[in-house]
Amino acid sequence: MAVNAEFQGILDALEDPRLLVRSDYTVAYANRAFRQRFGIDDFEGRKCHELVFHDLNPCGSCGRICPMDKSVFSRQVERALERELVPGGERFLELESVPVAAADGSPVYFMERIRIRDDAQNAALREGIVSRSPATRRVLNAIARVAALNVPVLFCGPGGCGKQSFTRFLHENSRRAVNALVKLDCTALTDERFEDELLGRPAKLGGSRTGGLASRPGGTLYFDEVSALTPGLQRRLLTLLESGFVREAGSAQSVALDWRVVCSTNAKDPDRLVESGVLREDLWLRLCVARIDVPPLKERREDIGELAELILRRTGDGESAEISPEVLAVLLKRSWPGNIRELECALMRAQLLAGGGKIRPADLEAARYSELSADDVCGDTLLEEESRWRGTRAGLARRMGLSERTLYRRLQEARELQQKKETEEK
């Protein structure tokens, strides 16, 4: 069936690249924006995956998420976020499929919108997200489907797998990205702090509350480890999700809170949280409106090499970020029960043992089987790390794989040695 001239004119007037695709993936029409952006004029009869990804096989058979395949069954708008390697690097493509139905409701075409998302690529890199593995791409695609919707999202996955990074990525790709992302640690959340954060602190005893999230432009409110909430706070969170209002304890007045709620849990079996009495069933059902399961690192092995280099660039000076095939082989052999957090700690310990040079397999093995001693870490490295660190000394000790006492002693020794050298030079 040929596309009439009027419909072609409508498609050509759209700014984003668009393809009109038949159910067998053949392209019926490519609008002007697509032809200019992708440099393709001979589109008639060619496959959409060939034009967009230069691949002769359908996306579904290549590990990609095909939004059109989903639209065929759902008959609704479907989206996917795909990473594509291009000369000089990579890019993210946001794909959207819209069924174009006949009078009887059956799809005749699927209108595909292709957006190049440099902002999504930058956001992913900022959050340390690497998506070479199909498992991580599935997470990103799930985020792409819900990012623009004002629904609660629940991230489920083991500790250290990157749930917080994915939450930030979700926030930065939502309509609320211009406003704040606020994290609440549910393991330390009390009724008083809940009210202080959401409603503000009382100006004085008995006075009105000021400075809470309710008085700020609506952003994203992240409840980390939601299964740790007390029954009372679970009830209040449920009320917020159902009504969009928060009420101070003992008060009859409710306050509107226009913030998107995102939660996470590292429960080994999230589906048993209700059965075991940890979470209310009605709250669980609300949270599972958009549930995204984040797999452990052992199921995302294709990401490990790039993740390792990203971690080393962040913690070092950039010169030792590249890892050798031998080091990568060692990293790929491990099961990483602590996930990305364990990988990060192992690399930082090995980096210290390497003394500023490139990490060797022996450094990784030493960092794994022996505790870093005072003599393993040079004083100059410690002083340099301390000067760049913006957190507590306890946090720096954890980051460097040392006890706080050992770190304190080594810093003192390093300062004394530095002063001695400066005195001798004078």
C-alpha positions as CSV (number, residue, x, y, z in Angstrom):
1,M,0.0,0.0,0.0
2,A,1.4,3.3,-1.1
3,V,1.5,6.2,1.4
4,N,-0.6,9.1,0.1
5,A,0.9,12.5,-0.5
6,E,-1.0,14.2,2.3
7,F,0.3,11.8,4.9
8,Q,3.8,12.2,3.5
9,G,3.5,16.0,3.9
10,I,2.5,15.6,7.5
11,L,5.5,13.3,8.3
12,D,7.9,15.7,6.5
13,A,6.7,18.6,8.6
14,L,7.8,16.7,11.8
15,E,11.2,17.7,13.2
16,D,12.2,14.3,14.5
17,P,13.3,11.5,12.2
18,R,10.3,9.2,11.5
19,L,9.8,6.0,9.6
20,L,6.5,4.5,8.5
21,V,7.0,0.7,8.9
22,R,4.9,-2.3,7.9
23,S,4.4,-5.3,10.1
24,D,7.1,-7.2,8.2
25,Y,9.7,-4.4,9.1
26,T,9.7,-3.0,5.5
27,V,9.8,0.8,5.4
28,A,6.8,2.5,3.6
29,Y,8.1,6.0,4.0
30,A,11.0,7.9,5.6
31,N,10.3,11.6,6.4
32,R,12.6,14.5,5.4
33,A,14.2,14.7,8.9
34,F,15.2,11.0,8.7
35,R,16.6,11.3,5.2
36,Q,18.7,14.3,6.1
37,R,19.9,12.9,9.5
38,F,20.8,9.4,8.3
39,G,21.7,10.4,4.7
40,I,19.4,7.8,3.1
41,D,17.0,8.4,0.2
42,D,16.5,4.9,-1.2
43,F,14.3,3.6,1.7
44,E,11.3,2.0,-0.1
45,G,11.1,-1.7,0.7
46,R,14.2,-1.8,2.9
47,K,14.0,-3.0,6.5
48,C,13.9,-0.5,9.4
49,H,16.7,-2.3,11.3
50,E,18.9,-2.1,8.2
51,L,18.3,1.7,7.9
52,V,18.8,2.5,11.6
53,F,21.3,-0.1,12.8
54,H,22.8,-1.3,9.5
55,D,21.9,-4.8,10.5
56,L,20.2,-7.4,8.2
57,N,18.6,-9.2,11.1
58,P,15.6,-7.9,13.1
59,C,16.4,-6.2,16.4
60,G,14.8,-8.9,18.5
61,S,17.2,-11.5,17.2
62,C,20.2,-9.3,17.9
63,G,19.7,-8.7,21.6
64,R,17.9,-5.4,21.1
65,I,14.5,-4.4,22.3
66,C,12.2,-3.7,19.4
67,P,9.3,-1.3,20.3
68,M,7.4,-2.3,17.2
69,D,7.3,-5.9,18.3
70,K,5.7,-4.8,21.5
71,S,3.3,-2.5,19.7
72,V,2.0,-5.4,17.6
73,F,0.6,-7.1,20.7
74,S,-0.2,-4.1,22.9
75,R,-1.5,-1.9,20.1
76,Q,-0.1,1.0,22.2
77,V,2.8,3.4,22.1
78,E,6.0,1.5,23.1
79,R,9.5,2.9,23.7
80,A,13.1,1.6,23.9
81,L,16.5,3.1,24.6
82,E,19.3,1.5,22.6
83,R,23.0,2.1,22.6
84,E,24.8,2.1,19.2
85,L,28.5,2.1,18.5
86,V,29.5,4.7,15.9
87,P,32.8,6.0,14.6
88,G,34.5,7.8,17.5
89,G,32.4,6.4,20.3
90,E,28.7,5.6,20.9
91,R,25.3,7.2,21.0
92,F,21.9,6.5,22.5
93,L,18.8,6.2,20.4
94,E,15.4,6.6,21.8
95,L,13.0,4.5,19.7
96,E,9.2,5.0,19.8
97,S,6.6,3.0,18.0
98,V,3.0,4.2,17.4
99,P,0.5,1.9,15.8
100,V,-1.4,3.6,12.9
101,A,-4.7,1.7,12.8
102,A,-7.3,1.1,10.1
103,A,-11.1,1.7,10.7
104,D,-11.4,-1.7,12.3
105,G,-8.7,-1.0,14.8
106,S,-6.0,-3.3,13.3
107,P,-2.6,-1.7,12.8
108,V,-1.8,-0.9,9.1
109,Y,1.6,0.8,9.8
110,F,3.8,1.6,12.8
111,M,5.2,5.1,12.9
112,E,8.7,4.9,14.3
113,R,10.3,8.0,15.9
114,I,14.1,8.0,16.3
115,R,15.7,10.5,18.7
116,I,19.4,10.7,19.2
117,R,19.8,11.2,23.0
118,D,23.1,12.8,23.8
119,D,21.7,13.8,27.1
120,A,20.9,10.1,27.9
121,Q,24.4,9.1,27.0
122,N,25.9,11.8,29.2
123,A,23.6,11.0,32.1
124,A,24.5,7.3,31.9
125,L,28.3,8.0,31.9
126,R,27.9,10.5,34.8
127,E,26.1,7.8,36.9
128,G,28.7,5.2,36.0
129,I,26.3,3.1,33.9
130,V,27.8,0.9,31.3
131,S,25.4,-0.9,29.0
132,R,27.3,-3.4,26.8
133,S,25.4,-6.3,28.3
134,P,21.8,-7.2,27.2
135,A,20.8,-7.4,30.9
136,T,21.8,-3.7,31.5
137,R,20.1,-2.6,28.2
138,R,16.9,-4.2,29.4
139,V,17.1,-2.1,32.6
140,L,17.7,1.0,30.5
141,N,14.8,0.2,28.2
142,A,12.5,-0.4,31.2
143,I,13.5,3.0,32.5
144,A,12.9,4.6,29.1
145,R,9.3,3.3,29.1
146,V,8.5,4.8,32.5
147,A,10.7,7.9,32.7
148,A,8.1,10.3,31.3
149,L,5.2,8.8,33.3
150,N,4.2,10.1,36.7
151,V,4.1,6.6,38.3
152,P,6.0,5.2,41.3
153,V,9.0,3.0,40.4
154,L,10.5,0.2,42.4
155,F,14.1,-1.0,41.7
156,C,14.7,-4.6,43.0
157,G,18.2,-6.0,43.1
158,P,21.1,-7.1,45.4
159,G,23.2,-4.6,47.3
160,G,25.9,-2.9,45.2
161,C,24.3,-3.6,41.8
162,G,23.7,0.1,41.0
163,K,20.1,0.8,42.0
164,Q,20.9,4.3,43.1
165,S,22.7,5.1,39.8
166,F,19.7,3.8,37.9
167,T,17.5,6.0,40.0
168,R,19.5,9.1,39.2
169,F,19.5,8.1,35.5
170,L,15.7,7.8,35.7
171,H,15.4,11.2,37.3
172,E,17.7,12.9,34.7
173,N,15.6,11.5,31.9
174,S,12.2,12.5,33.4
175,R,10.2,15.7,33.2
176,R,11.3,16.4,36.8
177,A,15.0,16.5,35.9
178,V,15.2,20.3,36.4
179,N,14.2,19.8,40.0
180,A,15.9,17.9,42.9
181,L,16.5,14.2,43.5
182,V,16.2,13.7,47.3
183,K,17.2,10.4,48.9
184,L,15.8,9.1,52.2
185,D,17.5,6.2,53.9
186,C,14.6,4.1,55.2
187,T,16.8,2.2,57.6
188,A,17.2,5.4,59.6
189,L,13.9,7.1,58.9
190,T,11.7,8.0,61.8
191,D,8.2,9.6,61.9
192,E,9.8,12.9,63.0
193,R,12.4,12.9,60.2
194,F,9.8,11.9,57.7
195,E,7.8,15.0,58.6
196,D,10.9,17.2,58.8
197,E,11.9,16.2,55.3
198,L,8.5,16.4,53.6
199,L,6.8,19.1,55.6
200,G,9.7,21.1,57.0
201,R,10.9,21.8,60.5
202,P,8.8,23.9,62.9
203,A,10.1,27.4,63.1
204,K,9.4,27.3,66.9
205,L,7.5,25.2,69.3
206,G,4.0,25.0,68.0
207,G,4.8,27.1,65.0
208,S,4.2,26.3,61.3
209,R,6.7,24.1,59.4
210,T,9.0,25.6,56.8
211,G,11.6,24.4,54.4
212,G,10.1,21.0,53.5
213,L,9.8,19.3,50.2
214,A,6.2,20.3,50.0
215,S,7.2,23.9,49.5
216,R,9.7,23.1,46.7
217,P,9.2,22.3,43.0
218,G,8.4,18.7,42.6
219,G,11.3,16.4,41.9
220,T,12.0,12.8,42.6
221,L,11.8,11.4,46.2
222,Y,13.9,8.2,46.5
223,F,13.2,5.8,49.4
224,D,16.3,3.6,49.7
225,E,15.6,0.2,51.1
226,V,11.9,0.7,51.4
227,S,11.4,-2.7,53.1
228,A,13.0,-1.2,56.3
229,L,10.2,1.2,56.8
230,T,8.2,0.8,60.0
231,P,4.5,-0.2,59.7
232,G,3.5,3.4,60.6
233,L,5.7,4.9,57.8
234,Q,4.5,2.3,55.3
235,R,1.0,3.5,56.0
236,R,2.0,7.2,55.5
237,L,3.9,6.3,52.3
238,L,0.8,4.5,51.0
239,T,-1.3,7.6,51.7
240,L,1.1,9.7,49.8
241,L,1.0,7.4,46.8
242,E,-2.8,7.1,46.8
243,S,-3.7,10.8,47.4
244,G,-0.6,12.9,46.8
245,F,-1.0,14.4,50.3
246,V,1.0,14.2,53.6
247,R,-0.5,14.9,57.0
248,E,1.4,15.8,60.1
249,A,0.8,13.4,63.0
250,G,-2.0,14.7,65.3
251,S,-3.1,17.2,62.7
252,A,-6.3,17.2,60.6
253,Q,-4.7,19.3,57.8
254,S,-3.1,17.6,54.8
255,V,-0.4,19.1,52.6
256,A,0.0,18.4,48.9
257,L,3.3,16.9,47.8
258,D,3.9,16.8,44.1
259,W,7.0,14.6,44.1
260,R,7.5,11.4,42.1
261,V,8.2,8.4,44.4
262,V,11.0,5.9,43.5
263,C,11.9,3.1,45.9
264,S,14.4,0.3,46.1
265,T,15.0,-2.9,47.9
266,N,17.8,-5.4,48.1
267,A,15.7,-8.2,49.4
268,K,16.8,-11.6,48.1
269,D,13.2,-12.6,47.3
270,P,11.2,-9.4,46.9
271,D,8.0,-11.3,46.1
272,R,8.0,-12.8,49.7
273,L,8.1,-9.4,51.4
274,V,4.4,-9.4,51.8
275,E,4.1,-13.1,52.7
276,S,6.7,-12.7,55.4
277,G,5.0,-9.6,56.9
278,V,7.8,-7.2,56.0
279,L,5.6,-5.0,53.7
280,R,1.9,-4.2,53.5
281,E,0.3,-5.9,50.6
282,D,-1.5,-2.7,49.5
283,L,1.8,-0.7,49.5
284,W,3.5,-3.5,47.6
285,L,0.9,-3.4,44.9
286,R,1.3,0.3,44.6
287,L,5.1,0.1,44.4
288,C,4.9,-2.7,41.8
289,V,3.1,-0.5,39.2
290,A,6.5,-0.1,37.6
291,R,8.9,-2.7,39.0
292,I,12.4,-2.9,37.5
293,D,14.7,-5.8,38.4
294,V,18.4,-4.9,38.3
295,P,20.5,-8.1,37.8
296,P,23.7,-8.8,39.7
297,L,27.1,-8.0,38.1
298,K,27.7,-11.7,37.4
299,E,24.8,-11.5,34.9
300,R,26.3,-8.4,33.2
301,R,29.8,-9.6,32.5
302,E,30.0,-7.7,29.2
303,D,30.0,-4.5,31.3
304,I,32.9,-5.4,33.6
305,G,35.8,-4.2,31.4
306,E,34.3,-0.8,30.6
307,L,33.1,-0.4,34.2
308,A,36.6,-1.1,35.5
309,E,38.1,1.6,33.3
310,L,35.4,4.1,34.3
311,I,36.1,3.4,38.0
312,L,39.8,3.8,37.5
313,R,39.4,7.1,35.7
314,R,37.3,8.4,38.5
315,T,39.6,7.3,41.3
316,G,43.0,7.9,39.6
317,D,44.6,10.6,37.4
318,G,43.3,9.0,34.2
319,E,46.8,7.7,33.1
320,S,46.3,4.2,34.6
321,A,42.6,3.8,33.5
322,E,43.3,1.3,30.7
323,I,43.3,-2.3,31.8
324,S,45.2,-5.1,30.1
325,P,43.6,-8.2,28.7
326,E,45.3,-10.2,31.5
327,V,43.7,-8.0,34.2
328,L,40.3,-8.2,32.4
329,A,40.6,-12.0,32.3
330,V,41.1,-12.0,36.1
331,L,38.1,-9.7,36.6
332,L,35.8,-11.9,34.4
333,K,36.7,-15.0,36.4
334,R,35.3,-13.7,39.6
335,S,31.6,-14.0,40.6
336,W,31.5,-10.6,42.4
337,P,28.9,-11.3,45.1
338,G,29.2,-7.7,46.2
339,N,28.5,-6.5,42.6
340,I,29.8,-3.1,41.4
341,R,30.6,-2.0,45.0
342,E,33.0,-5.0,45.4
343,L,34.5,-4.4,41.9
344,E,35.1,-0.7,42.9
345,C,36.8,-1.6,46.2
346,A,38.9,-4.3,44.6
347,L,40.2,-2.0,41.9
348,M,41.0,0.8,44.3
349,R,42.9,-1.5,46.5
350,A,44.8,-2.9,43.5
351,Q,45.4,0.6,42.3
352,L,47.1,1.5,45.6
353,L,49.2,-1.6,45.5
354,A,50.3,-0.8,41.9
355,G,51.8,2.4,43.3
356,G,50.4,4.7,40.6
357,G,51.3,2.4,37.7
358,K,49.0,0.2,35.7
359,I,47.3,-2.6,37.6
360,R,48.7,-6.1,37.1
361,P,46.9,-9.4,37.8
362,A,49.3,-9.8,40.8
363,D,47.9,-6.6,42.3
364,L,44.4,-7.9,42.0
365,E,45.3,-11.1,43.7
366,A,47.2,-9.4,46.5
367,A,44.3,-7.0,47.1
368,R,41.9,-10.0,47.3
369,Y,43.8,-12.3,49.6
370,S,45.7,-9.9,51.9
371,E,44.7,-6.9,53.9
372,L,46.6,-3.8,52.9
373,S,49.3,-3.2,55.3
374,A,50.8,0.2,56.2
375,D,53.8,-0.5,54.0
376,D,51.7,-1.4,51.0
377,V,50.5,2.1,50.4
378,C,52.9,4.9,49.8
379,G,52.5,8.1,51.8
380,D,52.4,10.4,48.8
381,T,49.4,8.4,47.5
382,L,47.6,8.8,50.8
383,L,48.2,12.5,51.0
384,E,47.0,13.0,47.5
385,E,43.8,11.0,48.1
386,E,43.2,12.9,51.3
387,S,43.5,16.3,49.5
388,R,40.9,15.2,46.9
389,W,38.5,13.6,49.4
390,R,35.4,15.6,50.4
391,G,33.9,13.2,52.9
392,T,34.7,11.9,56.4
393,R,38.0,10.2,57.3
394,A,36.1,7.0,58.0
395,G,34.7,7.2,54.5
396,L,38.2,7.7,53.0
397,A,39.4,4.7,55.0
398,R,36.7,2.5,53.6
399,R,37.4,3.8,50.1
400,M,41.0,2.9,50.4
401,G,40.5,-0.5,52.0
402,L,42.3,0.5,55.3
403,S,41.2,0.6,58.8
404,E,40.6,4.2,60.1
405,R,43.4,3.7,62.7
406,T,45.9,2.6,60.0
407,L,44.9,5.5,57.8
408,Y,45.4,8.0,60.6
409,R,48.8,6.6,61.4
410,R,50.0,6.4,57.8
411,L,48.8,10.0,57.2
412,Q,50.8,11.2,60.2
413,E,53.9,9.3,59.0
414,A,53.5,10.8,55.5
415,R,53.2,14.3,56.8
416,E,56.3,13.9,59.0
417,L,58.2,12.5,56.1
418,Q,57.0,15.4,53.8
419,Q,58.1,18.0,56.4
420,K,61.5,16.3,56.8
421,K,62.1,16.4,53.0
422,E,61.0,20.1,52.8
423,T,63.4,20.9,55.7
424,E,66.3,19.1,54.0
425,E,65.6,20.9,50.7
426,K,65.9,24.3,52.5
